[in-house]
Amino acid sequence: MDLNLKKLSGSVESITYRNEDSGFTVLEVSSGGELITAVGIMPLVCEGEDIELYGSWDNHKSYGPQFKAEACEHRLPSSAAAVRRYLASGAIKGIGPATAARIVDEFGDDTFNVLQSEPERLVGIKGISKARALEISEDFRRRFGLREVIAALAKYGINAEEAISIYKVFGADAADIIESDPFVLCSSGMDFAFERVDLIAEYLGLPKDMDSRIAAALIYILKHNLLNGHTCLPRDKLLDTAYMLLGEISAGEVCIRLTESGQLREMDIEGRSFIFLDSMFGYEQRIADRIRLMLSDKPLKPVSGADAEKYIDSVEKETSIKYERLQRAAIIEALKNGMLVMTGGPGTGKTTTLNAIISIFEELGIKTQLAAPTGRAAKRMTEITGRDAKTIHRLLEVEFQQGDMPVFRRNYRNPLECDAMIIDEMSMIDAQLFCSLLDALPLGCRLIMVGDADQLPSVGAGNVLHDIIDSNTVPVIRLSRVFRQAMQSLIVTNAHAIINGEPMTLDRKDADFFFMHQSSPAAAARLISELYTERLPAAYGFDPRTDIQVLCPSRKRTLGTLNLNNILQDIINGKTGRPELRRGQYALREGDKVMQSRNDYDIEWTREDGTPGHGVFNGDVGILEQIDRRSGNVLVRFDDRLAIYSEDAADSLELAYAVTVHKSQGSEFDCVIMPVIDIPYQLCYRNLLYTAVTRAKSMIILVGTESAAEKMAQNDRRIKRYTSLKYMLLKGDEDEAFGHS
């Protein structure tokens, strides 16, 4: 325990508030003749208890002095009066004030012993049957068994909230189970980090070569690499990494046993063995199987090529739009067959083509659903099509989170009610989400996938769009002609120059693409802060919180998101005495622009029209409206949704004045500012610059050196992702060609 923590001792007078899920509690402690408000994770504290709290003092803006507890030690009430008060508080299920009084009158100071060891003696007290006596005793033992688990696990650095989760899995024997094999914490839905559990094992003196440690390391490496986009790893790379992580202990034999038991999966790709988590192998396999099924079956209401041409002619006449050759080919493919990938850069007519497809579908009575992976992308899709588009999570009706994965109400048992599904920003969709979407499509449903194949791949694991395109199994139309009106935008022409490896135009001052030379990172940071906070708002009326976005190649260094966020926050929303949430190297304040850093399917929100829902997703950007220390809630507005976070859930929020290019995918901003100097080598490549440029709707400003910008544009290296979807699609074709099942 931190020796610098203050101590507060006393008895609990009242429980003001408690969040049953997180254990966050606000209570009144009687100490030294005065009542003191204490807040913190204290899930089992009840009225009448004597407690010792360890933490620090805080002066809340609205509620005054509070003690912020980081640790809590319980002492059971000792006197009959205190026991009565404790039981009357509802601490034990089945005992209210009247029953508490009768029990204590009967057993006095021996009450707790009776509840735990002799519940049969409760029978006969008014209102207590034999069945109820056993229920009361069971709840008492469960409660105090949980207390013992919390106390026993605290010495390993496991907090109360984590201990509660562990108790739910292992029960009263949790401490014994963990002390014999702590690596169970790496699985069982708890997913503790391997390094953390390894320290517990070292503290316990367990052998370094135990199989469970080696298995946990292998699974940890595969899970960690999901964050890098890999759905699998080459077996040799996995074992080499494990060898270093385990301290020069071979993991080969354990890896074989895990694949034989089905905990891990193995696949040969081009003569090299790849290892998967069972879940990721399943996602890519199900995607491949469903795509082959959709390709083999005709969609509902198929249209012949000749009829498709007539429909296109009719739309051209109605809209006065003349579709070029590849646009017509895309529309015909969408009408004739069940699947299509339509890709192309800015200004190539994807939106015009998409609107024609939707219009003809409506004329044919084909019920069409539009969706995109993020809220911002769905909103933009609604704007450009004039039809309602939803996020994929909302479309699939996410219900709750099971481990790291969402559970959707829409699936193969309860499919979506549509004849055609059109997905925009397809490059952003990872394997798990795409698998869930395909599971929910009814038989005969068309699938039109729209995206820019030159953008960065998804944040989540997988390379779905590229794998589908590279497999050559699904019809792909790549729109390549940039239309004249789009060529008037320097954003569009420079975006195409970047992706074609051609020189960008950096010296024009009369367009929407500006380059501002700065020769040092510090000078670039100063200019970016001036542009963001003063010059652009004054010249163009841009609101820094909603209209301007700084996009950075990386999080670190002078021009990374961490440093720029701190600089911009100090100017836009400096310290005002309002409540703050400390988050490592920065603080979150009321009024800050924030971003969700991971999917959380449990966070509840309400729309402005009163519609409730839940789920906030990686990359969602909003404004932190309120930090309520008393309730432990944090309110964040995401466009038209007001989300309610617990303080623990708010750990997934980070400042968003500056965000990485990766996290900006699927979003569009009126004005983008991007530093192009002092860029880490591994991030200095074409697709990252192209993605940043194409996020700008009306203006982009690059700040840095021309040489750094050109170096990015000339480097056509792509991020390497280990995935198997392409090979599963190709393997399926080979199996069919040779008559294999």
Order of alpha helices (4+ residues) and beta strands (2+ residues): beta-beta-beta-beta-beta-alpha-alpha-alpha-alpha-alpha-alpha-alpha-alpha-beta-alpha-alpha-beta-beta-alpha-alpha-alpha-beta-alpha-beta-alpha-beta-alpha-beta-beta-beta-alpha-beta-alpha-beta-alpha-alpha-beta-alpha-alpha-beta-alpha-beta-beta-beta-beta-beta-beta-beta-beta-beta-beta-beta-alpha-beta-alpha-alpha
